[in-house]
Amino acid sequence: MKILIIAASFTLLFSGVVSGHNMKADLPVSEQRENPAVDSLKRKILKAWNSELFWKGGISLDNFENEVLNCREKAAVLVKQQPLKAVENKVFADFAELSARRDFVRNQKDRSAVPQSFYNLLDVLSINDPLFQNKQTSEFSNFFNAYVAMLNYRSGKEEPTMYDQSRYAMNHLTDEELKSNYVGMNISSRNTRYMMDSEMIDLIREVNRLSKDDAFKKKVNEWEALYSPIMAGKPMPDFELPNQYGKKVKFSDFKGKAVIIDVWATWCSVCIKEMPYFDAFKKEMKDRKDVVLLSIGWEQTDDKPEWKKFVKDHKLEGIQLLSVRTKNEKDNLEQKLVLHSMPRYIFIDKQGKFVDSYGPYPSNPDFKEMLLKTIAN
């Protein structure tokens, strides 16, 4: 369960871009067609390009090109249904084809075997075509990301990261509003899911250098100020919270030890699902003197009795602390750790510095690797 408390502050500045942008793998054409932002004809164009063979990699190169010819014919018939928008819809259809080609290459074990002619569509399309940019919706994000990916594939590079996509947008998109919307959504999505890192700082510097949108630059600088204190290597701020017995516990009480924090809530189903995994690590590490695994219930003011009852009824072991969310306190844990979603797993080394402030879930095999890395620091 994710609670994007800070997302409301982004809405006005970045309205029009879908917030659920997947930064690791963009939607295949078969899923893009379900986007309600795309009008009925464009839905049909996307449907014409829908083939699981494209994005699951279950087709040879020759058969793919034959399928492309069939899809082009279907799309051409659809384009003619709106004569006044024929050029615009043709551009849309070409980008749909580019997405299909991206999906095909992405699933090839040996991308170097794909001939250069496969990428010829890149030389025809322009991301600055005003007919392509007339709607600032997720269709642009998906097609733009396909364009950048295909550029990488053609030059023998790896899958582009969100940073690669954003930098390309900053350097090549000419529409300032579209640039701000696209890059801004990437930055906000990244920050609300992962820890800010040096690449993000570099991207923000690039925004400040290249953007002409003062409101956008102001917003990304606010993000940097908000998230940079919890970057890897920054000191964990001290805090004092009550445990289930009412005794005050400070973070500084664990000086010299690695600390792994689980932030959860009684009403968070994902938090509860992850509890057995976290408790298993507590038991595994209980005899070690150099590490502490503790849990912090992040509750509304009126949820305090419910939290105590939950801890007691579920026989939760180890250190159980309570942080009450309040809008009145300026120096509370919510602001110190930029809490906006849960569950949240925070790894702090023996020097009291962040290793990862948005760590993997304990059900993920990466959790143990991060745990051991944190203890070793």
Secondary structure, 3 states (H helix, E strand, C coil): CCCCHHHHHHHCCCCCCCCCCCCCCCCCHHHHCCCCCCCHHHHHHHHHCCCHHHHHCCCCHHHHHHHHHHHHHHHHHHHCCCHHHHHHHHHHHHHHHHHHHHHHHHCCCCHHHCCHHHHHHHHCCCCCCCCCCCCCCHHHHHHHHHHHHHHHHHCCCCCCCHHHHHHHHHHHCCCHHHHHHHHHHHHHHHHCCCCCCHHHHHHHHHHHHHCCCHHHHHHHHHHHHHHHHHCCCCECCCCEEEECCCCEEEHHHHCCCEEEEEEECCCCHHHHHHHHHHHHHHHHHCCCCCEEEEEEEEEEHHHHHHHHHHHHHCCCCCEEEEEEECCCCCCCHHHHCCCCCCCEEEEECCCCEEEECCCCCCCCCHHHHHHHHHHHC
